[in-house]
Amino acid sequence: MNQSNKEQEYEKVLELLDHFQKKYQNLGRNAIETSIVSLLKNNVSGLFFVGFYEVIDDKYLEVGPYQSTILATPRIEKGKGQCGQCWSEGKVQIQEDVKVCQNYIACDNETQSEIIIPVIKNGVVQSILDIDSEHLSRFDEVDSKYLQRIIEYLI
């Protein structure tokens, strides 16, 4: 996918989220996360899994709203897998090829690449946005930039 098309897809998601937020003010976190997941999965090409994991009692991540053809791993410990590492470090994780990643929790055979974005509020990771693709090297800095803008709707 060329960068221009990718940017257009993310711009469309941002436009739809902006309209949604203006129309439905004061929504709870779950409603906003569910809407973000739906908009990303249905408007951005090459996404296999799109979902949030919530930090529970600073002990583990628990699956939140998501869309995919597979069931998500229900709980992930801090530091375990790319999602747990994202939570632990508070930094975006981009994995071009999950098959060569030593700290990867596989819940399917289709996923080839992954990006995880931490949702940080007041310096604390509240949740993470996990996105998988069936394509190698699907994610880059363009995805990271736009996804960080998108999660600002939660902060």
N, CA and C atoms as a LAMMPS dump frame, in Angstrom:
ITEM: TIMESTEP
0
ITEM: NUMBER OF ATOMS
465
ITEM: BOX BOUNDS ff ff ff
-5.0000000000000000e+02 5.0000000000000000e+02
-5.0000000000000000e+02 5.0000000000000000e+02
-5.0000000000000000e+02 5.0000000000000000e+02
ITEM: ATOMS id mol type element x y z
1 1 1 N 0.847 -1.183 0
2 1 2 C 0 0 0
3 1 3 C 0.886 1.237 0
4 2 1 N 0.561 2.186 -0.855
5 2 2 C 1.383 3.392 -0.86
6 2 3 C 0.976 4.321 0.288
7 3 1 N 1.923 5.173 0.687
8 3 2 C 1.725 6.031 1.858
9 3 3 C 0.547 6.98 1.692
10 4 1 N 0.331 7.459 0.482
11 4 2 C -0.766 8.393 0.234
12 4 3 C -2.12 7.751 0.521
13 5 1 N -2.316 6.525 0.037
14 5 2 C -3.576 5.822 0.303
15 5 3 C -3.753 5.554 1.787
16 6 1 N -2.677 5.148 2.446
17 6 2 C -2.724 4.872 3.878
18 6 3 C -3.135 6.132 4.641
19 7 1 N -2.513 7.243 4.299
20 7 2 C -2.84 8.5 4.968
21 7 3 C -4.292 8.895 4.721
22 8 1 N -4.783 8.688 3.504
23 8 2 C -6.184 9 3.196
24 8 3 C -7.129 8.151 4.043
25 9 1 N -6.799 6.881 4.219
26 9 2 C -7.65 6.008 5.036
27 9 3 C -7.684 6.48 6.484
28 10 1 N -6.537 6.824 7.034
29 10 2 C -6.493 7.316 8.412
30 10 3 C -7.179 8.672 8.549
31 11 1 N -7.023 9.541 7.56
32 11 2 C -7.709 10.838 7.598
33 11 3 C -9.222 10.647 7.619
34 12 1 N -9.71 9.667 6.875
35 12 2 C -11.145 9.367 6.88
36 12 3 C -11.587 8.921 8.269
37 13 1 N -10.803 8.06 8.91
38 13 2 C -11.132 7.607 10.265
39 13 3 C -11.168 8.794 11.22
40 14 1 N -10.182 9.667 11.137
41 14 2 C -10.154 10.847 12.007
42 14 3 C -11.36 11.749 11.773
43 15 1 N -11.731 11.926 10.524
44 15 2 C -12.901 12.746 10.192
45 15 3 C -14.177 12.128 10.778
46 16 1 N -14.324 10.819 10.625
47 16 2 C -15.502 10.129 11.163
48 16 3 C -15.526 10.168 12.687
49 17 1 N -14.368 10.009 13.319
50 17 2 C -14.299 10.088 14.778
51 17 3 C -14.648 11.481 15.274
52 18 1 N -14.171 12.493 14.57
53 18 2 C -14.463 13.869 14.951
54 18 3 C -15.964 14.135 14.876
55 19 1 N -16.576 13.701 13.787
56 19 2 C -18.023 13.854 13.627
57 19 3 C -18.765 13.093 14.732
58 20 1 N -18.332 11.877 15
59 20 2 C -18.95 11.031 16.024
60 20 3 C -18.865 11.697 17.398
61 21 1 N -17.69 12.225 17.731
62 21 2 C -17.496 12.852 19.032
63 21 3 C -18.368 14.101 19.192
64 22 1 N -18.522 14.872 18.116
65 22 2 C -19.362 16.069 18.188
66 22 3 C -20.838 15.707 18.341
67 23 1 N -21.242 14.617 17.711
68 23 2 C -22.642 14.197 17.762
69 23 3 C -22.99 13.538 19.099
70 24 1 N -22.06 12.74 19.617
71 24 2 C -22.308 11.988 20.856
72 24 3 C -21.265 12.377 21.894
73 25 1 N -21.574 13.403 22.657
74 25 2 C -20.636 13.883 23.663
75 25 3 C -20.785 13.093 24.959
76 26 1 N -19.728 13.119 25.756
77 26 2 C -19.714 12.486 27.081
78 26 3 C -19.936 10.982 27.049
79 27 1 N -19.434 10.32 26.028
80 27 2 C -19.528 8.862 25.97
81 27 3 C -18.485 8.234 26.878
82 28 1 N -18.795 7.054 27.373
83 28 2 C -17.849 6.311 28.194
84 28 3 C -16.717 5.739 27.36
85 29 1 N -15.682 5.332 28.049
86 29 2 C -14.482 4.792 27.407
87 29 3 C -14.799 3.604 26.503
88 30 1 N -15.643 2.686 26.966
89 30 2 C -15.967 1.491 26.187
90 30 3 C -16.62 1.853 24.86
91 31 1 N -17.515 2.817 24.875
92 31 2 C -18.197 3.234 23.645
93 31 3 C -17.213 3.858 22.661
94 32 1 N -16.283 4.65 23.175
95 32 2 C -15.293 5.282 22.298
96 32 3 C -14.345 4.234 21.727
97 33 1 N -13.872 3.316 22.58
98 33 2 C -12.977 2.258 22.103
99 33 3 C -13.663 1.388 21.054
100 34 1 N -14.905 1.031 21.304
101 34 2 C -15.653 0.206 20.35
102 34 3 C -15.772 0.914 19.007
103 35 1 N -16.029 2.202 19.036
104 35 2 C -16.153 2.983 17.804
105 35 3 C -14.82 3.081 17.069
106 36 1 N -13.732 3.297 17.805
107 36 2 C -12.403 3.359 17.187
108 36 3 C -12.078 2.043 16.498
109 37 1 N -12.322 0.934 17.196
110 37 2 C -12.047 -0.394 16.635
111 37 3 C -12.83 -0.602 15.344
112 38 1 N -14.11 -0.285 15.375
113 38 2 C -14.958 -0.473 14.198
114 38 3 C -14.489 0.383 13.027
115 39 1 N -14.204 1.646 13.3
116 39 2 C -13.773 2.543 12.225
117 39 3 C -12.443 2.106 11.614
118 40 1 N -11.504 1.7 12.451
119 40 2 C -10.217 1.239 11.921
120 40 3 C -10.375 -0.036 11.105
121 41 1 N -11.081 -1.011 11.661
122 41 2 C -11.214 -2.313 10.991
123 41 3 C -11.921 -2.173 9.649
124 42 1 N -12.875 -1.256 9.562
125 42 2 C -13.681 -1.129 8.351
126 42 3 C -13.196 -0.08 7.355
127 43 1 N -12.185 0.71 7.728
128 43 2 C -11.736 1.782 6.834
129 43 3 C -10.253 1.78 6.504
130 44 1 N -9.474 0.964 7.184
131 44 2 C -8.035 0.904 6.933
132 44 3 C -7.699 -0.477 6.376
133 45 1 N -7.039 -0.512 5.249
134 45 2 C -6.729 -1.763 4.546
135 45 3 C -5.711 -2.615 5.292
136 46 1 N -5.866 -3.925 5.152
137 46 2 C -4.85 -4.861 5.611
138 46 3 C -4.81 -5.132 7.092
139 47 1 N -5.903 -4.846 7.81
140 47 2 C -5.937 -5.102 9.245
141 47 3 C -6.717 -6.384 9.52
142 48 1 N -6.1 -7.293 10.256
143 48 2 C -6.694 -8.593 10.567
144 48 3 C -7.354 -8.579 11.945
145 49 1 N -6.698 -7.956 12.898
146 49 2 C -7.195 -7.85 14.275
147 49 3 C -7.006 -6.415 14.718
148 50 1 N -8.054 -5.835 15.307
149 50 2 C -7.979 -4.496 15.887
150 50 3 C -8.664 -4.566 17.236
151 51 1 N -7.938 -4.271 18.306
152 51 2 C -8.565 -4.355 19.616
153 51 3 C -7.801 -3.645 20.712
154 52 1 N -8.527 -3.383 21.774
155 52 2 C -7.948 -2.769 22.965
156 52 3 C -7.762 -3.822 24.047
157 53 1 N -6.735 -3.633 24.833
158 53 2 C -6.521 -4.388 26.06
159 53 3 C -6.462 -3.373 27.189
160 54 1 N -7.218 -3.632 28.242
161 54 2 C -7.313 -2.718 29.379
162 54 3 C -6.383 -3.167 30.497
163 55 1 N -5.72 -2.212 31.157
164 55 2 C -4.908 -2.518 32.328
165 55 3 C -5.858 -2.749 33.502
166 56 1 N -5.724 -3.91 34.142
167 56 2 C -6.576 -4.269 35.278
168 56 3 C -5.713 -4.343 36.538
169 57 1 N -6 -3.459 37.5
170 57 2 C -5.323 -3.441 38.807
171 57 3 C -3.8 -3.481 38.704
172 58 1 N -3.248 -2.936 37.637
173 58 2 C -1.808 -2.933 37.393
174 58 3 C -1.199 -4.337 37.46
175 59 1 N -2.042 -5.367 37.189
176 59 2 C -1.584 -6.76 37.257
177 59 3 C -1.509 -7.417 35.888
178 60 1 N -2.471 -7.109 35.03
179 60 2 C -2.52 -7.754 33.717
180 60 3 C -3.352 -6.914 32.764
181 61 1 N -3.228 -7.235 31.483
182 61 2 C -4.083 -6.65 30.452
183 61 3 C -5.237 -7.609 30.215
184 62 1 N -6.428 -7.067 30.074
185 62 2 C -7.596 -7.895 29.761
186 62 3 C -8.221 -7.374 28.475
187 63 1 N -8.605 -8.305 27.614
188 63 2 C -9.145 -7.923 26.32
189 63 3 C -10.378 -7.037 26.493
190 64 1 N -10.43 -5.995 25.683
191 64 2 C -11.568 -5.088 25.651
192 64 3 C -12.227 -5.188 24.288
193 65 1 N -12.815 -4.109 23.812
194 65 2 C -13.462 -4.132 22.5
195 65 3 C -12.47 -4.505 21.394
196 66 1 N -12.886 -5.421 20.522
197 66 2 C -12.046 -5.795 19.384
198 66 3 C -12.895 -6.336 18.252
199 67 1 N -12.298 -6.368 17.054
200 67 2 C -12.916 -6.988 15.88
201 67 3 C -11.873 -7.836 15.183
202 68 1 N -12.266 -9.069 14.87
203 68 2 C -11.399 -10.009 14.177
204 68 3 C -12.206 -11.255 13.856
205 69 1 N -11.603 -12.151 13.105
206 69 2 C -12.232 -13.448 12.847
207 69 3 C -11.759 -14.486 13.856
208 70 1 N -10.865 -14.095 14.761
209 70 2 C -10.343 -15.007 15.776
210 70 3 C -10.697 -14.501 17.169
211 71 1 N -10.597 -15.382 18.145
212 71 2 C -10.749 -14.966 19.533
213 71 3 C -9.423 -14.402 20.023
214 72 1 N -9.498 -13.338 20.793
215 72 2 C -8.295 -12.694 21.314
216 72 3 C -7.784 -13.433 22.542
217 73 1 N -6.494 -13.31 22.796
218 73 2 C -5.936 -13.789 24.058
219 73 3 C -6.615 -12.987 25.165
220 74 1 N -7.273 -13.65 26.138
221 74 2 C -8.075 -12.901 27.105
222 74 3 C -7.281 -12.079 28.12
223 75 1 N -6.125 -12.587 28.561
224 75 2 C -5.308 -11.865 29.545
225 75 3 C -3.838 -11.972 29.176
226 76 1 N -3.12 -10.876 29.436
227 76 2 C -1.687 -10.823 29.146
228 76 3 C -0.984 -10.183 30.341
229 77 1 N 0.064 -10.831 30.821
230 77 2 C 0.832 -10.303 31.948
231 77 3 C 1.75 -9.173 31.495
232 78 1 N 2.07 -8.297 32.44
233 78 2 C 2.961 -7.174 32.16
234 78 3 C 4.308 -7.7 31.684
235 79 1 N 4.786 -7.163 30.562
236 79 2 C 6.067 -7.556 30.007
237 79 3 C 6.018 -8.773 29.107
238 80 1 N 4.894 -9.494 29.096
239 80 2 C 4.772 -10.708 28.283
240 80 3 C 4.191 -10.359 26.916
241 81 1 N 4.807 -10.884 25.872
242 81 2 C 4.34 -10.597 24.522
243 81 3 C 4.565 -9.139 24.17
244 82 1 N 4.264 -8.79 22.95
245 82 2 C 4.44 -7.415 22.494
246 82 3 C 3.474 -6.461 23.201
247 83 1 N 2.265 -6.936 23.497
248 83 2 C 1.297 -6.089 24.204
249 83 3 C 1.76 -5.8 25.627
250 84 1 N 2.204 -6.837 26.331
251 84 2 C 2.711 -6.659 27.689
252 84 3 C 3.963 -5.799 27.723
253 85 1 N 4.782 -5.911 26.69
254 85 2 C 5.985 -5.089 26.587
255 85 3 C 5.616 -3.628 26.345
256 86 1 N 4.625 -3.391 25.495
257 86 2 C 4.149 -2.029 25.239
258 86 3 C 3.661 -1.397 26.537
259 87 1 N 2.895 -2.152 27.313
260 87 2 C 2.4 -1.669 28.604
261 87 3 C 3.566 -1.377 29.541
262 88 1 N 4.488 -2.297 29.642
263 88 2 C 5.627 -2.168 30.548
264 88 3 C 6.503 -0.965 30.203
265 89 1 N 6.774 -0.777 28.91
266 89 2 C 7.667 0.301 28.468
267 89 3 C 6.944 1.612 28.189
268 90 1 N 5.636 1.54 27.929
269 90 2 C 4.888 2.741 27.57
270 90 3 C 5.288 3.306 26.226
271 91 1 N 5.768 2.423 25.333
272 91 2 C 6.236 2.858 24.013
273 91 3 C 5.557 2.055 22.91
274 92 1 N 5.392 2.7 21.765
275 92 2 C 4.844 2.034 20.583
276 92 3 C 5.741 0.855 20.216
277 93 1 N 5.109 -0.261 19.872
278 93 2 C 5.828 -1.452 19.415
279 93 3 C 5.42 -1.723 17.969
280 94 1 N 6.387 -1.847 17.081
281 94 2 C 6.121 -2.234 15.691
282 94 3 C 6.919 -3.498 15.413
283 95 1 N 6.223 -4.542 15.038
284 95 2 C 6.865 -5.818 14.721
285 95 3 C 6.603 -6.131 13.253
286 96 1 N 7.636 -6.075 12.432
287 96 2 C 7.486 -6.308 10.993
288 96 3 C 7.195 -7.763 10.661
289 97 1 N 7.723 -8.689 11.478
290 97 2 C 7.52 -10.127 11.262
291 97 3 C 7.411 -10.803 12.623
292 98 1 N 6.183 -11.088 13.041
293 98 2 C 5.974 -11.666 14.373
294 98 3 C 6.58 -13.061 14.505
295 99 1 N 6.787 -13.742 13.404
296 99 2 C 7.322 -15.112 13.449
297 99 3 C 8.766 -15.151 13.947
298 100 1 N 9.496 -14.053 13.813
299 100 2 C 10.878 -14.015 14.283
300 100 3 C 11.014 -13.287 15.622
301 101 1 N 9.918 -12.847 16.179
302 101 2 C 9.921 -12.137 17.453
303 101 3 C 9.902 -13.152 18.599
304 102 1 N 10.868 -13.054 19.496
305 102 2 C 10.935 -13.995 20.614
306 102 3 C 9.883 -13.708 21.675
307 103 1 N 9.479 -12.463 21.816
308 103 2 C 8.502 -12.087 22.838
309 103 3 C 7.142 -11.84 22.187
310 104 1 N 6.628 -12.85 21.514
311 104 2 C 5.343 -12.734 20.823
312 104 3 C 4.418 -13.844 21.296
313 105 1 N 3.188 -13.49 21.621
314 105 2 C 2.173 -14.466 22.007
315 105 3 C 1.288 -14.702 20.794
316 106 1 N 1.381 -15.875 20.21
317 106 2 C 0.597 -16.196 19.01
318 106 3 C -0.767 -16.739 19.41
319 107 1 N -1.817 -16.134 18.88
320 107 2 C -3.164 -16.673 19.102
321 107 3 C -3.785 -17.119 17.782
322 108 1 N -2.99 -17.048 16.699
323 108 2 C -3.456 -17.499 15.388
324 108 3 C -2.243 -17.703 14.492
325 109 1 N -2.47 -18.269 13.332
326 109 2 C -1.39 -18.478 12.364
327 109 3 C -1.369 -17.425 11.265
328 110 1 N -2.399 -16.587 11.211
329 110 2 C -2.53 -15.616 10.133
330 110 3 C -1.697 -14.352 10.329
331 111 1 N -1.539 -13.921 11.574
332 111 2 C -0.851 -12.664 11.838
333 111 3 C 0.603 -12.73 11.393
334 112 1 N 1.011 -11.715 10.628
335 112 2 C 2.392 -11.607 10.153
336 112 3 C 3.125 -10.411 10.762
337 113 1 N 2.385 -9.313 10.991
338 113 2 C 3.001 -8.114 11.564
339 113 3 C 2.025 -7.469 12.538
340 114 1 N 2.559 -6.571 13.374
341 114 2 C 1.748 -6.035 14.466
342 114 3 C 2.254 -4.652 14.863
343 115 1 N 1.316 -3.814 15.32
344 115 2 C 1.659 -2.528 15.935
345 115 3 C 0.829 -2.405 17.205
346 116 1 N 1.462 -1.921 18.273
347 116 2 C 0.759 -1.732 19.538
348 116 3 C 1.036 -0.315 20.016
349 117 1 N -0.029 0.394 20.36
350 117 2 C 0.048 1.791 20.783
351 117 3 C -0.424 1.891 22.235
352 118 1 N 0.4 2.443 23.138
353 118 2 C -0.068 2.618 24.512
354 118 3 C -1.001 3.83 24.62
355 119 1 N -2.043 3.695 25.424
356 119 2 C -2.94 4.811 25.722
357 119 3 C -2.518 5.319 27.099
358 120 1 N -1.859 6.47 27.121
359 120 2 C -1.268 6.991 28.352
360 120 3 C -2.02 8.238 28.797
361 121 1 N -2.45 8.218 30.058
362 121 2 C -3.135 9.369 30.642
363 121 3 C -2.455 9.688 31.97
364 122 1 N -2.068 10.94 32.152
365 122 2 C -1.368 11.371 33.361
366 122 3 C -0.137 10.513 33.642
367 123 1 N 0.577 10.137 32.588
368 123 2 C 1.81 9.384 32.733
369 123 3 C 1.652 7.9 33.006
370 124 1 N 0.418 7.405 32.98
371 124 2 C 0.147 5.996 33.287
372 124 3 C -0.539 5.334 32.096
373 125 1 N -0.05 4.145 31.71
374 125 2 C -0.693 3.396 30.63
375 125 3 C -2.04 2.884 31.134
376 126 1 N -3.121 3.301 30.462
377 126 2 C -4.479 2.895 30.823
378 126 3 C -4.918 1.652 30.051
379 127 1 N -4.475 1.6 28.8
380 127 2 C -4.827 0.488 27.917
381 127 3 C -3.839 0.506 26.753
382 128 1 N -3.967 -0.481 25.886
383 128 2 C -3.151 -0.504 24.672
384 128 3 C -4.059 -0.842 23.493
385 129 1 N -3.702 -0.316 22.334
386 129 2 C -4.393 -0.629 21.087
387 129 3 C -3.5 -1.581 20.307
388 130 1 N -4 -2.789 20.059
389 130 2 C -3.248 -3.839 19.372
390 130 3 C -3.851 -4.038 17.985
391 131 1 N -3.012 -3.949 16.955
392 131 2 C -3.479 -4.144 15.583
393 131 3 C -2.549 -5.124 14.881
394 132 1 N -3.137 -6.159 14.294
395 132 2 C -2.39 -7.192 13.574
396 132 3 C -2.763 -7.172 12.098
397 133 1 N -1.823 -7.635 11.279
398 133 2 C -2.057 -7.751 9.847
399 133 3 C -1.582 -9.107 9.35
400 134 1 N -2.199 -9.562 8.282
401 134 2 C -1.783 -10.795 7.622
402 134 3 C -0.622 -10.552 6.658
403 135 1 N -0.144 -9.321 6.591
404 135 2 C 0.929 -8.939 5.672
405 135 3 C 2.2 -8.603 6.443
406 136 1 N 3.33 -9.069 5.958
407 136 2 C 4.619 -8.719 6.546
408 136 3 C 4.881 -7.223 6.391
409 137 1 N 5.528 -6.653 7.375
410 137 2 C 5.958 -5.242 7.331
411 137 3 C 4.814 -4.294 6.973
412 138 1 N 3.618 -4.568 7.463
413 138 2 C 2.447 -3.745 7.151
414 138 3 C 2.506 -2.377 7.841
415 139 1 N 3.153 -2.303 9
416 139 2 C 3.091 -1.094 9.825
417 139 3 C 4.412 -0.324 9.818
418 140 1 N 4.271 1.006 9.906
419 140 2 C 5.446 1.874 9.908
420 140 3 C 5.137 3.134 10.71
421 141 1 N 5.979 4.134 10.559
422 141 2 C 5.82 5.383 11.311
423 141 3 C 4.551 6.148 10.927
424 142 1 N 4.079 5.98 9.711
425 142 2 C 2.822 6.627 9.307
426 142 3 C 1.675 6.07 10.147
427 143 1 N 1.615 4.747 10.269
428 143 2 C 0.583 4.128 11.108
429 143 3 C 0.707 4.621 12.543
430 144 1 N 1.917 4.613 13.057
431 144 2 C 2.155 5.044 14.431
432 144 3 C 1.656 6.469 14.655
433 145 1 N 1.998 7.365 13.744
434 145 2 C 1.596 8.774 13.865
435 145 3 C 0.075 8.91 13.904
436 146 1 N -0.606 8.266 12.968
437 146 2 C -2.062 8.39 12.905
438 146 3 C -2.752 7.681 14.064
439 147 1 N -2.267 6.514 14.437
440 147 2 C -2.896 5.788 15.544
441 147 3 C -2.737 6.548 16.857
442 148 1 N -1.619 7.214 17.04
443 148 2 C -1.452 8.031 18.244
444 148 3 C -2.416 9.215 18.24
445 149 1 N -2.693 9.754 17.086
446 149 2 C -3.701 10.823 16.998
447 149 3 C -5.09 10.275 17.317
448 150 1 N -5.373 9.086 16.824
449 150 2 C -6.69 8.48 17.037
450 150 3 C -6.936 8.187 18.513
451 151 1 N -5.934 7.679 19.221
452 151 2 C -6.168 7.35 20.632
453 151 3 C -6.293 8.594 21.511
454 152 1 N -5.956 9.756 20.974
455 152 2 C -6.164 10.987 21.739
456 152 3 C -7.643 11.196 22.071
457 153 1 N -8.532 10.55 21.329
458 153 2 C -9.961 10.64 21.635
459 153 3 C -10.282 9.981 22.971
460 154 1 N -9.369 9.176 23.497
461 154 2 C -9.575 8.5 24.782
462 154 3 C -8.947 9.244 25.953
463 155 1 N -8.15 10.248 25.657
464 155 2 C -7.38 10.896 26.731
465 155 3 C -8.048 12.177 27.185
